[in-house]
Amino acid sequence: MDNLASLEAERVARRLGMVAINKGASRVTLVDPKQQVVVGEWVRLKCTSGCDMCNTSWTCPPVANFSMPAGEFFSQYRLGLMLKFTSNRIHVDKPDYIQFKNRTKAIAAGIEHMAARAGMGRAMAFHSGPCTLCWRTGSKKSSMVYEKCTLMDHQEYASPYLKIGITPTTPVTLTADKGSEWTSELEKKDCRWPTVARPAMEAMKVDVFATLVNIGWNPIVYTSRTQIPSYYSFVVLQ
Protein backbone atom coordinates (compact mmCIF):
# COMPACT_ATOMS: atom_id res chain seq x y z
CA MET A 1 0.00 0.00 0.00
CA ASP A 2 1.58 3.33 -1.06
CA ASN A 3 1.63 6.33 1.27
CA LEU A 4 -1.30 8.16 -0.34
CA ALA A 5 -3.49 5.06 -0.32
CA SER A 6 -2.45 4.36 3.25
CA LEU A 7 -3.37 7.87 4.39
CA GLU A 8 -6.74 7.69 2.64
CA ALA A 9 -7.47 4.29 4.19
CA GLU A 10 -6.62 5.69 7.61
CA ARG A 11 -8.95 8.64 7.05
CA VAL A 12 -11.76 6.27 6.13
CA ALA A 13 -10.99 4.14 9.19
CA ARG A 14 -11.14 7.17 11.48
CA ARG A 15 -14.50 8.17 10.01
CA LEU A 16 -15.79 4.65 10.61
CA GLY A 17 -14.49 4.88 14.16
CA MET A 18 -16.49 8.05 14.72
CA VAL A 19 -19.59 6.30 13.39
CA ALA A 20 -19.02 3.51 15.90
CA ILE A 21 -18.67 6.04 18.72
CA ASN A 22 -21.87 7.79 17.64
CA LYS A 23 -23.69 4.46 17.58
CA GLY A 24 -22.61 3.48 21.08
CA ALA A 25 -18.97 2.36 21.22
CA SER A 26 -17.18 3.84 24.23
CA ARG A 27 -13.70 3.69 22.69
CA VAL A 28 -12.17 2.99 19.28
CA THR A 29 -8.54 2.55 18.28
CA LEU A 30 -6.79 1.97 14.96
CA VAL A 31 -4.94 -1.35 14.96
CA ASP A 32 -2.26 -2.90 12.75
CA PRO A 33 -3.51 -6.53 12.68
CA LYS A 34 -0.19 -7.90 11.42
CA GLN A 35 1.83 -6.27 14.19
CA GLN A 36 -0.56 -6.01 17.12
CA VAL A 37 -3.02 -8.90 17.09
CA VAL A 38 -1.85 -11.74 19.34
CA VAL A 39 -2.98 -15.25 18.44
CA GLY A 40 -2.43 -18.54 20.23
CA GLU A 41 -3.48 -22.14 19.79
CA TRP A 42 -4.45 -22.27 23.47
CA VAL A 43 -7.32 -19.84 22.86
CA ARG A 44 -9.25 -22.19 20.61
CA LEU A 45 -8.34 -25.13 22.84
CA LYS A 46 -9.89 -23.32 25.79
CA CYS A 47 -13.01 -22.64 23.69
CA THR A 48 -13.45 -26.32 22.92
CA SER A 49 -12.59 -27.67 26.35
CA GLY A 50 -13.48 -24.91 28.79
CA CYS A 51 -16.74 -23.38 27.55
CA ASP A 52 -20.07 -25.18 27.51
CA MET A 53 -21.35 -22.84 24.80
CA CYS A 54 -19.00 -24.62 22.41
CA ASN A 55 -20.76 -26.27 19.45
CA THR A 56 -24.03 -24.41 20.03
CA SER A 57 -23.80 -21.80 17.24
CA TRP A 58 -22.27 -21.21 13.82
CA THR A 59 -19.92 -18.54 15.20
CA CYS A 60 -18.07 -20.67 17.75
CA PRO A 61 -15.76 -23.69 17.57
CA PRO A 62 -15.70 -26.32 16.32
CA VAL A 63 -18.03 -25.20 13.51
CA ALA A 64 -16.36 -21.82 12.96
CA ASN A 65 -13.28 -23.47 11.51
CA PHE A 66 -11.04 -21.89 8.89
CA SER A 67 -8.43 -23.59 6.76
CA MET A 68 -6.07 -20.60 6.88
CA PRO A 69 -3.97 -20.32 10.08
CA ALA A 70 -5.13 -17.37 12.19
CA GLY A 71 -1.70 -15.74 12.22
CA GLU A 72 -1.50 -15.92 8.45
CA PHE A 73 -4.99 -14.45 8.11
CA PHE A 74 -4.26 -11.40 10.24
CA SER A 75 -0.86 -10.92 8.62
CA GLN A 76 -2.67 -10.01 5.39
CA TYR A 77 -4.13 -6.88 6.99
CA ARG A 78 -2.46 -3.59 7.86
CA LEU A 79 -5.44 -1.71 9.23
CA GLY A 80 -8.29 -2.51 11.59
CA LEU A 81 -10.50 -1.05 14.30
CA MET A 82 -10.84 -2.31 17.86
CA LEU A 83 -14.18 -1.32 19.37
CA LYS A 84 -14.92 -1.19 23.08
CA PHE A 85 -18.48 -1.18 24.41
CA THR A 86 -19.08 -0.32 28.05
CA SER A 87 -22.54 -0.76 29.53
CA ASN A 88 -24.00 2.05 31.61
CA ARG A 89 -25.12 -0.38 34.31
CA ILE A 90 -24.42 -3.81 35.71
CA HIS A 91 -26.17 -6.71 34.00
CA VAL A 92 -28.22 -8.19 36.78
CA ASP A 93 -30.41 -10.22 34.43
CA LYS A 94 -29.95 -12.11 31.18
CA PRO A 95 -32.32 -9.95 29.03
CA ASP A 96 -30.28 -6.84 29.74
CA TYR A 97 -27.03 -8.64 28.93
CA ILE A 98 -28.37 -10.14 25.69
CA GLN A 99 -29.82 -6.84 24.49
CA PHE A 100 -26.53 -5.05 25.07
CA LYS A 101 -24.41 -7.77 23.44
CA ASN A 102 -26.66 -7.92 20.38
CA ARG A 103 -26.32 -4.17 19.92
CA THR A 104 -22.52 -4.42 19.96
CA LYS A 105 -22.70 -7.12 17.30
CA ALA A 106 -24.98 -5.02 15.10
CA ILE A 107 -22.67 -2.00 15.35
CA ALA A 108 -19.52 -3.97 14.49
CA ALA A 109 -21.20 -5.70 11.55
CA GLY A 110 -22.50 -2.33 10.38
CA ILE A 111 -18.95 -0.93 10.38
CA GLU A 112 -17.87 -3.90 8.26
CA HIS A 113 -20.62 -3.20 5.72
CA MET A 114 -19.80 0.52 5.61
CA ALA A 115 -16.12 -0.27 5.08
CA ALA A 116 -16.99 -2.57 2.19
CA ARG A 117 -19.06 0.16 0.56
CA ALA A 118 -16.11 2.54 1.01
CA GLY A 119 -13.92 0.24 -1.08
CA MET A 120 -12.49 -1.99 1.65
CA GLY A 121 -13.89 -5.19 0.22
CA ARG A 122 -11.92 -7.45 2.56
CA ALA A 123 -13.39 -5.90 5.74
CA MET A 124 -14.56 -8.45 8.28
CA ALA A 125 -15.94 -8.08 11.80
CA PHE A 126 -15.27 -10.40 14.73
CA HIS A 127 -17.33 -10.39 17.92
CA SER A 128 -16.49 -11.36 21.48
CA GLY A 129 -17.70 -14.57 23.03
CA PRO A 130 -20.62 -16.83 22.11
CA CYS A 131 -23.38 -15.75 19.73
CA THR A 132 -26.46 -14.27 21.40
CA LEU A 133 -28.47 -13.25 18.35
CA CYS A 134 -31.18 -15.90 18.71
CA TRP A 135 -32.02 -14.80 22.25
CA ARG A 136 -34.88 -12.31 22.34
CA THR A 137 -36.56 -10.38 25.14
CA GLY A 138 -40.08 -11.68 25.76
CA SER A 139 -43.25 -9.68 26.40
CA LYS A 140 -42.26 -9.22 30.04
CA LYS A 141 -39.02 -7.42 30.82
CA SER A 142 -37.58 -10.32 32.79
CA SER A 143 -38.53 -13.07 30.33
CA MET A 144 -36.52 -14.44 27.43
CA VAL A 145 -37.65 -16.17 24.27
CA TYR A 146 -34.97 -18.49 22.94
CA GLU A 147 -34.86 -19.56 19.32
CA LYS A 148 -32.60 -22.57 19.15
CA CYS A 149 -29.63 -21.97 16.86
CA THR A 150 -30.23 -23.84 13.63
CA LEU A 151 -26.95 -25.66 14.20
CA MET A 152 -28.66 -27.54 17.01
CA ASP A 153 -31.28 -28.92 14.63
CA HIS A 154 -28.52 -31.19 13.36
CA GLN A 155 -27.33 -32.53 16.70
CA GLU A 156 -28.55 -33.71 20.08
CA TYR A 157 -26.28 -31.41 22.08
CA ALA A 158 -27.75 -28.95 24.59
CA SER A 159 -25.71 -26.68 26.85
CA PRO A 160 -26.82 -26.29 30.49
CA TYR A 161 -27.01 -22.56 29.78
CA LEU A 162 -29.69 -23.17 27.16
CA LYS A 163 -32.09 -25.25 29.24
CA ILE A 164 -34.46 -22.34 29.75
CA GLY A 165 -37.67 -22.44 27.75
CA ILE A 166 -36.15 -23.68 24.51
CA THR A 167 -38.58 -23.16 21.67
CA PRO A 168 -37.35 -24.70 18.39
CA THR A 169 -38.25 -22.76 15.28
CA THR A 170 -38.15 -23.60 11.61
CA PRO A 171 -34.72 -22.77 10.12
CA VAL A 172 -34.71 -20.05 7.52
CA THR A 173 -31.98 -20.28 4.92
CA LEU A 174 -30.71 -16.79 4.14
CA THR A 175 -28.49 -15.72 1.29
CA ALA A 176 -24.84 -14.98 1.93
CA ASP A 177 -23.83 -11.45 2.75
CA LYS A 178 -22.55 -9.80 -0.44
CA GLY A 179 -20.98 -6.84 1.34
CA SER A 180 -17.55 -8.40 1.63
CA GLU A 181 -15.24 -10.33 -0.66
CA TRP A 182 -14.16 -12.43 2.32
CA THR A 183 -16.84 -15.03 3.09
CA SER A 184 -16.85 -17.67 5.76
CA GLU A 185 -18.49 -21.05 6.10
CA LEU A 186 -20.88 -19.33 8.50
CA GLU A 187 -22.62 -17.57 5.63
CA LYS A 188 -23.30 -20.86 3.84
CA LYS A 189 -25.29 -22.28 6.74
CA ASP A 190 -28.87 -21.82 7.91
CA CYS A 191 -28.02 -18.86 10.13
CA ARG A 192 -30.93 -16.51 10.75
CA TRP A 193 -28.65 -13.46 10.98
CA PRO A 194 -25.96 -13.80 8.29
CA THR A 195 -25.47 -10.04 7.93
CA VAL A 196 -24.77 -9.63 11.66
CA ALA A 197 -23.43 -12.95 12.98
CA ARG A 198 -19.66 -13.12 12.79
CA PRO A 199 -17.09 -15.51 14.27
CA ALA A 200 -15.95 -14.84 17.80
CA MET A 201 -12.43 -13.45 18.11
CA GLU A 202 -11.69 -16.48 20.25
CA ALA A 203 -12.74 -18.77 17.39
CA MET A 204 -9.98 -17.10 15.37
CA LYS A 205 -7.50 -17.87 18.20
CA VAL A 206 -7.19 -14.20 19.16
CA ASP A 207 -5.81 -13.69 22.65
CA VAL A 208 -8.11 -10.76 23.30
CA PHE A 209 -6.56 -9.69 26.62
CA ALA A 210 -2.99 -9.69 25.23
CA THR A 211 -4.11 -7.89 22.07
CA LEU A 212 -5.79 -5.14 24.11
CA VAL A 213 -2.59 -4.68 26.12
CA ASN A 214 -0.63 -4.64 22.86
CA ILE A 215 -2.65 -1.70 21.52
CA GLY A 216 -2.20 0.28 24.74
CA TRP A 217 -5.48 -0.44 26.48
CA ASN A 218 -5.81 -1.58 30.08
CA PRO A 219 -8.38 -4.42 30.11
CA ILE A 220 -9.92 -5.46 33.42
CA VAL A 221 -10.63 -9.00 34.52
CA TYR A 222 -14.11 -8.91 36.00
CA THR A 223 -14.56 -10.90 39.18
CA SER A 224 -18.05 -9.89 40.25
CA ARG A 225 -21.49 -9.36 38.73
CA THR A 226 -21.59 -6.01 40.54
CA GLN A 227 -18.99 -4.58 38.12
CA ILE A 228 -20.02 -2.70 34.99
CA PRO A 229 -18.81 -4.85 32.08
CA SER A 230 -17.11 -3.98 28.81
CA TYR A 231 -17.14 -6.02 25.59
CA TYR A 232 -15.00 -5.82 22.48
CA SER A 233 -15.37 -6.27 18.74
CA PHE A 234 -12.66 -6.16 16.12
CA VAL A 235 -13.02 -5.18 12.47
CA VAL A 236 -10.18 -5.84 10.05
CA LEU A 237 -10.32 -3.40 7.15
CA GLN A 238 -7.50 -3.85 4.66
C-alpha positions in Angstrom: 0.0 0.0 0.0 1.6 3.3 -1.1 1.6 6.3 1.3 -1.3 8.2 -0.3 -3.5 5.1 -0.3 -2.4 4.4 3.3 -3.4 7.9 4.4 -6.7 7.7 2.6 -7.5 4.3 4.2 -6.6 5.7 7.6 -8.9 8.6 7.1 -11.8 6.3 6.1 -11.0 4.1 9.2 -11.1 7.2 11.5 -14.5 8.2 10.0 -15.8 4.7 10.6 -14.5 4.9 14.2 -16.5 8.0 14.7 -19.6 6.3 13.4 -19.0 3.5 15.9 -18.7 6.0 18.7 -21.9 7.8 17.6 -23.7 4.5 17.6 -22.6 3.5 21.1 -19.0 2.4 21.2 -17.2 3.8 24.2 -13.7 3.7 22.7 -12.2 3.0 19.3 -8.5 2.5 18.3 -6.8 2.0 15.0 -4.9 -1.4 15.0 -2.3 -2.9 12.8 -3.5 -6.5 12.7 -0.2 -7.9 11.4 1.8 -6.3 14.2 -0.6 -6.0 17.1 -3.0 -8.9 17.1 -1.9 -11.7 19.3 -3.0 -15.3 18.4 -2.4 -18.5 20.2 -3.5 -22.1 19.8 -4.5 -22.3 23.5 -7.3 -19.8 22.9 -9.3 -22.2 20.6 -8.3 -25.1 22.8 -9.9 -23.3 25.8 -13.0 -22.6 23.7 -13.4 -26.3 22.9 -12.6 -27.7 26.4 -13.5 -24.9 28.8 -16.7 -23.4 27.6 -20.1 -25.2 27.5 -21.4 -22.8 24.8 -19.0 -24.6 22.4 -20.8 -26.3 19.5 -24.0 -24.4 20.0 -23.8 -21.8 17.2 -22.3 -21.2 13.8 -19.9 -18.5 15.2 -18.1 -20.7 17.7 -15.8 -23.7 17.6 -15.7 -26.3 16.3 -18.0 -25.2 13.5 -16.4 -21.8 13.0 -13.3 -23.5 11.5 -11.0 -21.9 8.9 -8.4 -23.6 6.8 -6.1 -20.6 6.9 -4.0 -20.3 10.1 -5.1 -17.4 12.2 -1.7 -15.7 12.2 -1.5 -15.9 8.4 -5.0 -14.5 8.1 -4.3 -11.4 10.2 -0.9 -10.9 8.6 -2.7 -10.0 5.4 -4.1 -6.9 7.0 -2.5 -3.6 7.9 -5.4 -1.7 9.2 -8.3 -2.5 11.6 -10.5 -1.1 14.3 -10.8 -2.3 17.9 -14.2 -1.3 19.4 -14.9 -1.2 23.1 -18.5 -1.2 24.4 -19.1 -0.3 28.0 -22.5 -0.8 29.5 -24.0 2.0 31.6 -25.1 -0.4 34.3 -24.4 -3.8 35.7 -26.2 -6.7 34.0 -28.2 -8.2 36.8 -30.4 -10.2 34.4 -29.9 -12.1 31.2 -32.3 -10.0 29.0 -30.3 -6.8 29.7 -27.0 -8.6 28.9 -28.4 -10.1 25.7 -29.8 -6.8 24.5 -26.5 -5.1 25.1 -24.4 -7.8 23.4 -26.7 -7.9 20.4 -26.3 -4.2 19.9 -22.5 -4.4 20.0 -22.7 -7.1 17.3 -25.0 -5.0 15.1 -22.7 -2.0 15.3 -19.5 -4.0 14.5 -21.2 -5.7 11.5 -22.5 -2.3 10.4 -19.0 -0.9 10.4 -17.9 -3.9 8.3 -20.6 -3.2 5.7 -19.8 0.5 5.6 -16.1 -0.3 5.1 -17.0 -2.6 2.2 -19.1 0.2 0.6 -16.1 2.5 1.0 -13.9 0.2 -1.1 -12.5 -2.0 1.7 -13.9 -5.2 0.2 -11.9 -7.5 2.6 -13.4 -5.9 5.7 -14.6 -8.5 8.3 -15.9 -8.1 11.8 -15.3 -10.4 14.7 -17.3 -10.4 17.9 -16.5 -11.4 21.5 -17.7 -14.6 23.0 -20.6 -16.8 22.1 -23.4 -15.8 19.7 -26.5 -14.3 21.4 -28.5 -13.3 18.3 -31.2 -15.9 18.7 -32.0 -14.8 22.2 -34.9 -12.3 22.3 -36.6 -10.4 25.1 -40.1 -11.7 25.8 -43.3 -9.7 26.4 -42.3 -9.2 30.0 -39.0 -7.4 30.8 -37.6 -10.3 32.8 -38.5 -13.1 30.3 -36.5 -14.4 27.4 -37.6 -16.2 24.3 -35.0 -18.5 22.9 -34.9 -19.6 19.3 -32.6 -22.6 19.1 -29.6 -22.0 16.9 -30.2 -23.8 13.6 -27.0 -25.7 14.2 -28.7 -27.5 17.0 -31.3 -28.9 14.6 -28.5 -31.2 13.4 -27.3 -32.5 16.7 -28.5 -33.7 20.1 -26.3 -31.4 22.1 -27.8 -28.9 24.6 -25.7 -26.7 26.8 -26.8 -26.3 30.5 -27.0 -22.6 29.8 -29.7 -23.2 27.2 -32.1 -25.3 29.2 -34.5 -22.3 29.7 -37.7 -22.4 27.7 -36.1 -23.7 24.5 -38.6 -23.2 21.7 -37.4 -24.7 18.4 -38.2 -22.8 15.3 -38.1 -23.6 11.6 -34.7 -22.8 10.1 -34.7 -20.0 7.5 -32.0 -20.3 4.9 -30.7 -16.8 4.1 -28.5 -15.7 1.3 -24.8 -15.0 1.9 -23.8 -11.4 2.7 -22.6 -9.8 -0.4 -21.0 -6.8 1.3 -17.6 -8.4 1.6 -15.2 -10.3 -0.7 -14.2 -12.4 2.3 -16.8 -15.0 3.1 -16.9 -17.7 5.8 -18.5 -21.0 6.1 -20.9 -19.3 8.5 -22.6 -17.6 5.6 -23.3 -20.9 3.8 -25.3 -22.3 6.7 -28.9 -21.8 7.9 -28.0 -18.9 10.1 -30.9 -16.5 10.8 -28.7 -13.5 11.0 -26.0 -13.8 8.3 -25.5 -10.0 7.9 -24.8 -9.6 11.7 -23.4 -13.0 13.0 -19.7 -13.1 12.8 -17.1 -15.5 14.3 -16.0 -14.8 17.8 -12.4 -13.5 18.1 -11.7 -16.5 20.3 -12.7 -18.8 17.4 -10.0 -17.1 15.4 -7.5 -17.9 18.2 -7.2 -14.2 19.2 -5.8 -13.7 22.7 -8.1 -10.8 23.3 -6.6 -9.7 26.6 -3.0 -9.7 25.2 -4.1 -7.9 22.1 -5.8 -5.1 24.1 -2.6 -4.7 26.1 -0.6 -4.6 22.9 -2.7 -1.7 21.5 -2.2 0.3 24.7 -5.5 -0.4 26.5 -5.8 -1.6 30.1 -8.4 -4.4 30.1 -9.9 -5.5 33.4 -10.6 -9.0 34.5 -14.1 -8.9 36.0 -14.6 -10.9 39.2 -18.1 -9.9 40.2 -21.5 -9.4 38.7 -21.6 -6.0 40.5 -19.0 -4.6 38.1 -20.0 -2.7 35.0 -18.8 -4.9 32.1 -17.1 -4.0 28.8 -17.1 -6.0 25.6 -15.0 -5.8 22.5 -15.4 -6.3 18.7 -12.7 -6.2 16.1 -13.0 -5.2 12.5 -10.2 -5.8 10.0 -10.3 -3.4 7.2 -7.5 -3.8 4.7 
